[in-house]
Amino acid sequence: MSLSYPVVILAGGLGSRLSEETGIKPKPMVEINGKPILWHIMKLYSHFGFNNFIICLGYKGYVIKEYFYHYFLHSSDLTINLGTNTTQYHHSTTEPWQVTLVDTGLESNTGGRIKRIAKYVQSDTFFLTYGDGVADVNIASLLDFHVKGGKLATLTTVQPSGKFGVLSLSSDFSVDSFIEKPKNGGWINGGFFVLNRKIFDYIENDTTSIWEKAPLEKLASENQLLAYPHHGFWKPMDTLKDMLDLNEIAKAGTPPWAVWA
């Protein structure tokens, strides 16, 4: 299996449910403990040896472009000689990443964004994920599951915690037990896909198609979609509360998604 498989990250949405932050930046640039959530996602894949990234830009995509354009500068110690207008770089903590930044349209849907980066995917297999959620998914195991399954697409499925505590009641309505925000039992799409490039043929329109609707539904109907069960940590950053929760987790110590730490 090749470690050159690219990682496609959807990073172009408006992030309207997190408008407190996304008024000035795209949601993937909202920070967890001083680093954009996009950085945390990329570190996960990099930990497993996948360092070739294709990022689908849209809303305020220039912010992401500028972040990576200046990444080496901001990750290095510098000596700047103003008299000669020269800069000497010293110790750097930069990453071994190749990052392709693609404008996939301001209002494109997820399927359209994926369709538009097809020419940048040179391998038969590639990864796809969303730019607004973190998890401790074992990417190597996910890839192995996909290869052994022999289908065109594999998604990672998760069981998110419920929003409310659950009571177990006896016949006289005494409370037998209380579980704070248990797993709700339903498996949902958690992202973290492994895909064959043939999936591009399942996306009809490069602007309006929604990846999670017709393309995935057709793949499922043709028995070409697998679900890799993930029982570990997974959390999206959809709202301000999600952002605050993730920052609290990170500040408490090594966060569970930081498998590289």
Secondary structure, 3 states (H helix, E strand, C coil): CCCCCCEEEEECCCCHHHHHHHCCCCHHHCEECCEEHHHHHHHHHHHCCCCEEEEEECCCHHHHHHHHHCHHHHCEEEEEECCCCEEEEEEECCCCCEEEEEECCCCCCHHHHHHHCHHHCCCCEEEEEECCEEECCCHHHHHHHHHHHCCCEEEEEECCECCCCEEEECCCCCEEEEECCCECCCCEECCCEEEEHHHHHHCCCCCCCCCCCHHHHHHHHCCCEEEEECCCCEEECCCHHHHHHHHHHHHCCCCCCCCCC
